[in-house]
Amino acid sequence: MSDIHGKKKALGRGLSALLDNTETENPQKEISGEYTAEFTAQIRIDQIEPNPFQPRVHFDDHELRELAGSILEHGIIQPLTIRKIGHNKFQLISGERRLKASKLAGLTQVPAYIRLANDEQMLEMALVENIQREDLNPLEIAISFQRLLEECRIRQEDLGQKVGKDRSTIANYIRLLKLPTEIQVAVRDNLISMGHARAIINVPEEQSQLIILKKILEKKSSVREVEEMVRNLGKPKSSPSGSIELPEKYEKAKLSLHDKLLSKVNFKVNNKGAGSIIIEFKSSEDFDRILAKLDS
């Protein structure tokens, strides 16, 4: 009987040393003096370092304050995930939003799962956990996918299984990273949606993409309107009267020729892009003047 009590006491001392005097809840397993994924503990906030691999960089201050209020009222429902990196020292794997809100709420400790993870595993866990959040914006998801492919060396066919999405969905997100910075920022800041961005991607020229972005922001265009805009880009459009509405480059050329010749200039363009330039003159003398201008 004493041997049994002695063993229990030794186990208790080992567990106490393992926790570094940290208060714990429901300890279940111990491997080589480190925590496993099943272990949950109350950890002091000042003992938790940020995750250097955190893929999310933008946190809404208003939403953080709302979450802090919820935490004060209901506590933290979903524990953070951390790893032990030293004596009384932990590193965040996932849950940075909850950690930030807990600090705002004035908490001194938080519930956390403690896992074994090397740096690559830690990055992968953080990215996968982030992708599965409902409040992550499309650009953050795209960056997370890209990092999983490049930094964690996960094959695209395997990535879908890890995050529960098909390959075409993953490809559509990653394509967002090929857009100009201004459009990526608009997606990040929720000024345009994933649908808007996917429509813009089909435009080959960057300058045209930026023009469309400007129109979306000015006119609050719907995704369907942007898709129509992209389909008609560079094509002459018929007005209700049956005349042809010229693409922007022709309008600019008309203004330039008018300024040079001081005469009214028009273009006629058919649906195939062929056409003619019409320069108006008021008299024989005006015709000679225009010829002289063209020769100069």
LUMRODO-134845 format. One record per residue (C-alpha): x, y, z; residue number from 0. Coordinates in steps of 0.001 Angstrom, whole numbers. Example, Ala and Ser with C-alpha at 12.3 -4.5 7.8 and 13.67 -1.06 7.14 Angstrom:
2
rec c1->12300	c2->-4500	c3->7800	num->0 .
rec c1->13670	c2->-1060	c3->7140	num->1 .
//
This chain:
296
rec c1->0	c2->0	c3->0	num->0 .
rec c1->2822	c2->2378	c3->860	num->1 .
rec c1->4419	c2->1646	c3->-2514	num->2 .
rec c1->1235	c2->2608	c3->-4257	num->3 .
rec c1->990	c2->5870	c3->-2287	num->4 .
rec c1->4673	c2->6487	c3->-2933	num->5 .
rec c1->4221	c2->6084	c3->-6663	num->6 .
rec c1->1242	c2->8437	c3->-6650	num->7 .
rec c1->3233	c2->11003	c3->-4721	num->8 .
rec c1->6154	c2->10744	c3->-7146	num->9 .
rec c1->3812	c2->11159	c3->-10074	num->10 .
rec c1->2345	c2->14225	c3->-8422	num->11 .
rec c1->5816	c2->15743	c3->-7988	num->12 .
rec c1->6658	c2->15010	c3->-11635	num->13 .
rec c1->3463	c2->16626	c3->-12808	num->14 .
rec c1->4067	c2->19629	c3->-10582	num->15 .
rec c1->7538	c2->20069	c3->-12066	num->16 .
rec c1->6091	c2->19664	c3->-15539	num->17 .
rec c1->3664	c2->22505	c3->-14986	num->18 .
rec c1->6188	c2->24822	c3->-13370	num->19 .
rec c1->3621	c2->25528	c3->-10628	num->20 .
rec c1->1002	c2->26546	c3->-13195	num->21 .
rec c1->-2600	c2->25778	c3->-12196	num->22 .
rec c1->-3981	c2->23015	c3->-14434	num->23 .
rec c1->-7302	c2->21546	c3->-15450	num->24 .
rec c1->-7933	c2->17916	c3->-16455	num->25 .
rec c1->-4346	c2->16738	c3->-17006	num->26 .
rec c1->-4492	c2->13597	c3->-19137	num->27 .
rec c1->-1119	c2->12689	c3->-20540	num->28 .
rec c1->2615	c2->13339	c3->-20248	num->29 .
rec c1->5409	c2->12499	c3->-22709	num->30 .
rec c1->9116	c2->12999	c3->-21966	num->31 .
rec c1->8508	c2->15915	c3->-19617	num->32 .
rec c1->6485	c2->17927	c3->-22148	num->33 .
rec c1->2807	c2->18575	c3->-22727	num->34 .
rec c1->742	c2->16814	c3->-25376	num->35 .
rec c1->-2252	c2->18019	c3->-27340	num->36 .
rec c1->-4658	c2->16555	c3->-24756	num->37 .
rec c1->-3292	c2->18694	c3->-21934	num->38 .
rec c1->-5261	c2->21801	c3->-20939	num->39 .
rec c1->-3977	c2->24409	c3->-18489	num->40 .
rec c1->-4633	c2->27905	c3->-17189	num->41 .
rec c1->-1585	c2->29883	c3->-18371	num->42 .
rec c1->-570	c2->33375	c3->-17311	num->43 .
rec c1->-830	c2->35800	c3->-20206	num->44 .
rec c1->2583	c2->37315	c3->-19481	num->45 .
rec c1->4115	c2->33863	c3->-20048	num->46 .
rec c1->2791	c2->33601	c3->-23633	num->47 .
rec c1->4833	c2->34969	c3->-26536	num->48 .
rec c1->3155	c2->35932	c3->-29849	num->49 .
rec c1->3267	c2->33494	c3->-32731	num->50 .
rec c1->6064	c2->34600	c3->-35104	num->51 .
rec c1->4277	c2->32719	c3->-37876	num->52 .
rec c1->906	c2->34420	c3->-37336	num->53 .
rec c1->-548	c2->34737	c3->-40848	num->54 .
rec c1->-3123	c2->37296	c3->-39771	num->55 .
rec c1->-1848	c2->40850	c3->-39494	num->56 .
rec c1->-5044	c2->42941	c3->-39401	num->57 .
rec c1->-7283	c2->42952	c3->-36311	num->58 .
rec c1->-10347	c2->45197	c3->-36105	num->59 .
rec c1->-10188	c2->47271	c3->-32898	num->60 .
rec c1->-13977	c2->47481	c3->-32556	num->61 .
rec c1->-14364	c2->43710	c3->-32910	num->62 .
rec c1->-11585	c2->43122	c3->-30372	num->63 .
rec c1->-13382	c2->45328	c3->-27851	num->64 .
rec c1->-16637	c2->43447	c3->-28489	num->65 .
rec c1->-14853	c2->40123	c3->-27963	num->66 .
rec c1->-13255	c2->41460	c3->-24775	num->67 .
rec c1->-16734	c2->42305	c3->-23456	num->68 .
rec c1->-17974	c2->38824	c3->-24330	num->69 .
rec c1->-14979	c2->37260	c3->-22577	num->70 .
rec c1->-15670	c2->39287	c3->-19429	num->71 .
rec c1->-19269	c2->38060	c3->-19437	num->72 .
rec c1->-18881	c2->34455	c3->-20582	num->73 .
rec c1->-15173	c2->33636	c3->-20317	num->74 .
rec c1->-13085	c2->32068	c3->-23094	num->75 .
rec c1->-15131	c2->29281	c3->-24678	num->76 .
rec c1->-12420	c2->27966	c3->-27021	num->77 .
rec c1->-8990	c2->27611	c3->-25367	num->78 .
rec c1->-5894	c2->28962	c3->-27081	num->79 .
rec c1->-3295	c2->26547	c3->-28477	num->80 .
rec c1->298	c2->27048	c3->-27301	num->81 .
rec c1->3604	c2->25201	c3->-27013	num->82 .
rec c1->6089	c2->25187	c3->-24152	num->83 .
rec c1->9454	c2->26661	c3->-25150	num->84 .
rec c1->11150	c2->27122	c3->-21754	num->85 .
rec c1->10706	c2->27534	c3->-18022	num->86 .
rec c1->7403	c2->29387	c3->-17503	num->87 .
rec c1->7577	c2->30318	c3->-21171	num->88 .
rec c1->5102	c2->29464	c3->-23932	num->89 .
rec c1->4556	c2->30429	c3->-27556	num->90 .
rec c1->1173	c2->30974	c3->-29163	num->91 .
rec c1->230	c2->28584	c3->-31970	num->92 .
rec c1->-3316	c2->29811	c3->-32573	num->93 .
rec c1->-5813	c2->32146	c3->-30906	num->94 .
rec c1->-4104	c2->35539	c3->-31187	num->95 .
rec c1->-7452	c2->37348	c3->-31460	num->96 .
rec c1->-8635	c2->35711	c3->-28232	num->97 .
rec c1->-5327	c2->36549	c3->-26556	num->98 .
rec c1->-5484	c2->40216	c3->-27583	num->99 .
rec c1->-9097	c2->40486	c3->-26414	num->100 .
rec c1->-8204	c2->38804	c3->-23104	num->101 .
rec c1->-5541	c2->41453	c3->-22498	num->102 .
rec c1->-8095	c2->44185	c3->-23250	num->103 .
rec c1->-10471	c2->42515	c3->-20789	num->104 .
rec c1->-7772	c2->42675	c3->-18092	num->105 .
rec c1->-7389	c2->38903	c3->-17678	num->106 .
rec c1->-4152	c2->37617	c3->-16182	num->107 .
rec c1->-4479	c2->34025	c3->-17377	num->108 .
rec c1->-6210	c2->32089	c3->-20159	num->109 .
rec c1->-7126	c2->28449	c3->-20805	num->110 .
rec c1->-4863	c2->26787	c3->-23361	num->111 .
rec c1->-4141	c2->23485	c3->-25049	num->112 .
rec c1->-421	c2->22736	c3->-24876	num->113 .
rec c1->1041	c2->20927	c3->-27871	num->114 .
rec c1->4350	c2->19567	c3->-29065	num->115 .
rec c1->5340	c2->21272	c3->-32315	num->116 .
rec c1->8471	c2->22177	c3->-34212	num->117 .
rec c1->8509	c2->25444	c3->-36152	num->118 .
rec c1->7160	c2->23968	c3->-39393	num->119 .
rec c1->4399	c2->22072	c3->-37604	num->120 .
rec c1->3593	c2->25215	c3->-35640	num->121 .
rec c1->3265	c2->27275	c3->-38816	num->122 .
rec c1->1078	c2->24631	c3->-40434	num->123 .
rec c1->-1240	c2->24421	c3->-37418	num->124 .
rec c1->-1533	c2->28205	c3->-37206	num->125 .
rec c1->-2312	c2->28523	c3->-40907	num->126 .
rec c1->-4859	c2->25703	c3->-41011	num->127 .
rec c1->-6580	c2->27036	c3->-37884	num->128 .
rec c1->-6686	c2->30512	c3->-39396	num->129 .
rec c1->-8161	c2->29323	c3->-42705	num->130 .
rec c1->-11033	c2->27658	c3->-40900	num->131 .
rec c1->-12090	c2->30884	c3->-39150	num->132 .
rec c1->-15288	c2->32485	c3->-40458	num->133 .
rec c1->-14094	c2->36065	c3->-39924	num->134 .
rec c1->-10910	c2->35775	c3->-41984	num->135 .
rec c1->-10958	c2->37896	c3->-45137	num->136 .
rec c1->-10216	c2->36349	c3->-48576	num->137 .
rec c1->-6751	c2->37893	c3->-48860	num->138 .
rec c1->-5667	c2->36468	c3->-45490	num->139 .
rec c1->-6932	c2->33056	c3->-46590	num->140 .
rec c1->-5030	c2->33371	c3->-49889	num->141 .
rec c1->-1802	c2->34241	c3->-48068	num->142 .
rec c1->-2311	c2->31316	c3->-45705	num->143 .
rec c1->-2804	c2->28910	c3->-48619	num->144 .
rec c1->325	c2->30231	c3->-50324	num->145 .
rec c1->2410	c2->29839	c3->-47174	num->146 .
rec c1->1172	c2->26279	c3->-46638	num->147 .
rec c1->2249	c2->25420	c3->-50185	num->148 .
rec c1->5614	c2->27192	c3->-50087	num->149 .
rec c1->6810	c2->27187	c3->-46472	num->150 .
rec c1->5245	c2->23940	c3->-45249	num->151 .
rec c1->5925	c2->22205	c3->-48580	num->152 .
rec c1->2412	c2->20786	c3->-48768	num->153 .
rec c1->1297	c2->19604	c3->-52194	num->154 .
rec c1->-1792	c2->21332	c3->-53555	num->155 .
rec c1->-3641	c2->18009	c3->-53899	num->156 .
rec c1->-3009	c2->17326	c3->-50171	num->157 .
rec c1->-3867	c2->20858	c3->-49072	num->158 .
rec c1->-7542	c2->20446	c3->-49892	num->159 .
rec c1->-7847	c2->17540	c3->-47469	num->160 .
rec c1->-6176	c2->19492	c3->-44666	num->161 .
rec c1->-8447	c2->22524	c3->-44970	num->162 .
rec c1->-11618	c2->20906	c3->-46306	num->163 .
rec c1->-11711	c2->22763	c3->-49635	num->164 .
rec c1->-11430	c2->21568	c3->-53240	num->165 .
rec c1->-8473	c2->22408	c3->-55483	num->166 .
rec c1->-10364	c2->24913	c3->-57646	num->167 .
rec c1->-11384	c2->26916	c3->-54561	num->168 .
rec c1->-7782	c2->26991	c3->-53342	num->169 .
rec c1->-6580	c2->28057	c3->-56809	num->170 .
rec c1->-9126	c2->30907	c3->-56910	num->171 .
rec c1->-7888	c2->32237	c3->-53567	num->172 .
rec c1->-4217	c2->32053	c3->-54589	num->173 .
rec c1->-4967	c2->33941	c3->-57830	num->174 .
rec c1->-5923	c2->36962	c3->-55682	num->175 .
rec c1->-2219	c2->37395	c3->-54882	num->176 .
rec c1->-1531	c2->38171	c3->-58559	num->177 .
rec c1->-3726	c2->41277	c3->-58443	num->178 .
rec c1->-2197	c2->44777	c3->-58028	num->179 .
rec c1->-1518	c2->45875	c3->-54463	num->180 .
rec c1->-4344	c2->48432	c3->-54527	num->181 .
rec c1->-6897	c2->45716	c3->-55292	num->182 .
rec c1->-5456	c2->43362	c3->-52665	num->183 .
rec c1->-5791	c2->46130	c3->-50066	num->184 .
rec c1->-9412	c2->46712	c3->-51136	num->185 .
rec c1->-10122	c2->43007	c3->-50580	num->186 .
rec c1->-8320	c2->43041	c3->-47234	num->187 .
rec c1->-10296	c2->46053	c3->-46036	num->188 .
rec c1->-13605	c2->44566	c3->-47265	num->189 .
rec c1->-14129	c2->47407	c3->-49756	num->190 .
rec c1->-14715	c2->44813	c3->-52479	num->191 .
rec c1->-15692	c2->41163	c3->-52223	num->192 .
rec c1->-14042	c2->37958	c3->-53372	num->193 .
rec c1->-16539	c2->37935	c3->-56273	num->194 .
rec c1->-15448	c2->41418	c3->-57400	num->195 .
rec c1->-11788	c2->40406	c3->-57246	num->196 .
rec c1->-12360	c2->37170	c3->-59181	num->197 .
rec c1->-14032	c2->39170	c3->-61964	num->198 .
rec c1->-11172	c2->41675	c3->-62108	num->199 .
rec c1->-8592	c2->38859	c3->-62347	num->200 .
rec c1->-9892	c2->38077	c3->-65858	num->201 .
rec c1->-8735	c2->41501	c3->-67095	num->202 .
rec c1->-5218	c2->41132	c3->-68568	num->203 .
rec c1->-3944	c2->44707	c3->-68148	num->204 .
rec c1->-3133	c2->46075	c3->-64685	num->205 .
rec c1->-4174	c2->49621	c3->-65599	num->206 .
rec c1->-7583	c2->48378	c3->-66711	num->207 .
rec c1->-7921	c2->46413	c3->-63476	num->208 .
rec c1->-7306	c2->49592	c3->-61478	num->209 .
rec c1->-9824	c2->51547	c3->-63569	num->210 .
rec c1->-12449	c2->48902	c3->-62805	num->211 .
rec c1->-11596	c2->49052	c3->-59100	num->212 .
rec c1->-12137	c2->52814	c3->-59149	num->213 .
rec c1->-15530	c2->52379	c3->-60826	num->214 .
rec c1->-16576	c2->49743	c3->-58284	num->215 .
rec c1->-15717	c2->52031	c3->-55375	num->216 .
rec c1->-17377	c2->55082	c3->-56958	num->217 .
rec c1->-20575	c2->53399	c3->-58148	num->218 .
rec c1->-20852	c2->50620	c3->-55531	num->219 .
rec c1->-21103	c2->48172	c3->-58429	num->220 .
rec c1->-22407	c2->44666	c3->-57806	num->221 .
rec c1->-20406	c2->41579	c3->-58754	num->222 .
rec c1->-22729	c2->40965	c3->-61713	num->223 .
rec c1->-22215	c2->44524	c3->-62960	num->224 .
rec c1->-18442	c2->44096	c3->-62741	num->225 .
rec c1->-18604	c2->40795	c3->-64642	num->226 .
rec c1->-20565	c2->42566	c3->-67381	num->227 .
rec c1->-18053	c2->45428	c3->-67338	num->228 .
rec c1->-15200	c2->42956	c3->-67828	num->229 .
rec c1->-16984	c2->41164	c3->-70698	num->230 .
rec c1->-17502	c2->44459	c3->-72530	num->231 .
rec c1->-14042	c2->45858	c3->-71847	num->232 .
rec c1->-12379	c2->47056	c3->-75069	num->233 .
rec c1->-15484	c2->46354	c3->-77163	num->234 .
rec c1->-17453	c2->49190	c3->-78793	num->235 .
rec c1->-20948	c2->49381	c3->-77251	num->236 .
rec c1->-24175	c2->50392	c3->-78961	num->237 .
rec c1->-26123	c2->53220	c3->-77373	num->238 .
rec c1->-29968	c2->53217	c3->-77383	num->239 .
rec c1->-29905	c2->55387	c3->-80532	num->240 .
rec c1->-27845	c2->52763	c3->-82380	num->241 .
rec c1->-24623	c2->54815	c3->-82460	num->242 .
rec c1->-21369	c2->53328	c3->-81282	num->243 .
rec c1->-19930	c2->54251	c3->-77909	num->244 .
rec c1->-16161	c2->54257	c3->-78378	num->245 .
rec c1->-13643	c2->52752	c3->-75962	num->246 .
rec c1->-11742	c2->55200	c3->-73790	num->247 .
rec c1->-8564	c2->55193	c3->-75916	num->248 .
rec c1->-10559	c2->56516	c3->-78939	num->249 .
rec c1->-12123	c2->59267	c3->-76879	num->250 .
rec c1->-8675	c2->60381	c3->-75739	num->251 .
rec c1->-7425	c2->60346	c3->-79359	num->252 .
rec c1->-10394	c2->62479	c3->-80458	num->253 .
rec c1->-9527	c2->65114	c3->-77872	num->254 .
rec c1->-5855	c2->65076	c3->-78838	num->255 .
rec c1->-6598	c2->65497	c3->-82569	num->256 .
rec c1->-9137	c2->68225	c3->-81862	num->257 .
rec c1->-6566	c2->70193	c3->-79875	num->258 .
rec c1->-3978	c2->69793	c3->-82651	num->259 .
rec c1->-6225	c2->70556	c3->-85638	num->260 .
rec c1->-8751	c2->72892	c3->-83967	num->261 .
rec c1->-11485	c2->71017	c3->-85829	num->262 .
rec c1->-14146	c2->68495	c3->-84880	num->263 .
rec c1->-12929	c2->64899	c3->-85213	num->264 .
rec c1->-14993	c2->61712	c3->-85183	num->265 .
rec c1->-14267	c2->58000	c3->-85460	num->266 .
rec c1->-16445	c2->55333	c3->-86997	num->267 .
rec c1->-15674	c2->51863	c3->-85670	num->268 .
rec c1->-17458	c2->48596	c3->-86426	num->269 .
rec c1->-17812	c2->45581	c3->-84134	num->270 .
rec c1->-14621	c2->44057	c3->-85559	num->271 .
rec c1->-12570	c2->47122	c3->-84644	num->272 .
rec c1->-12139	c2->48498	c3->-88194	num->273 .
rec c1->-13180	c2->52069	c3->-88922	num->274 .
rec c1->-12346	c2->55525	c3->-90203	num->275 .
rec c1->-11344	c2->58981	c3->-88929	num->276 .
rec c1->-13553	c2->61901	c3->-89978	num->277 .
rec c1->-12142	c2->65459	c3->-89789	num->278 .
rec c1->-14656	c2->68245	c3->-90437	num->279 .
rec c1->-13737	c2->71509	c3->-92263	num->280 .
rec c1->-15827	c2->74603	c3->-92919	num->281 .
rec c1->-14303	c2->75934	c3->-96135	num->282 .
rec c1->-11579	c2->75440	c3->-98735	num->283 .
rec c1->-9311	c2->77667	c3->-96678	num->284 .
rec c1->-10060	c2->75636	c3->-93544	num->285 .
rec c1->-9235	c2->72445	c3->-95480	num->286 .
rec c1->-5844	c2->73910	c3->-96485	num->287 .
rec c1->-5191	c2->74923	c3->-92889	num->288 .
rec c1->-5870	c2->71383	c3->-91654	num->289 .
rec c1->-3565	c2->69901	c3->-94309	num->290 .
rec c1->-822	c2->72269	c3->-93228	num->291 .
rec c1->-1317	c2->71190	c3->-89618	num->292 .
rec c1->-1086	c2->67530	c3->-90598	num->293 .
rec c1->2115	c2->68156	c3->-92551	num->294 .
rec c1->3762	c2->70091	c3->-89710	num->295 .
//
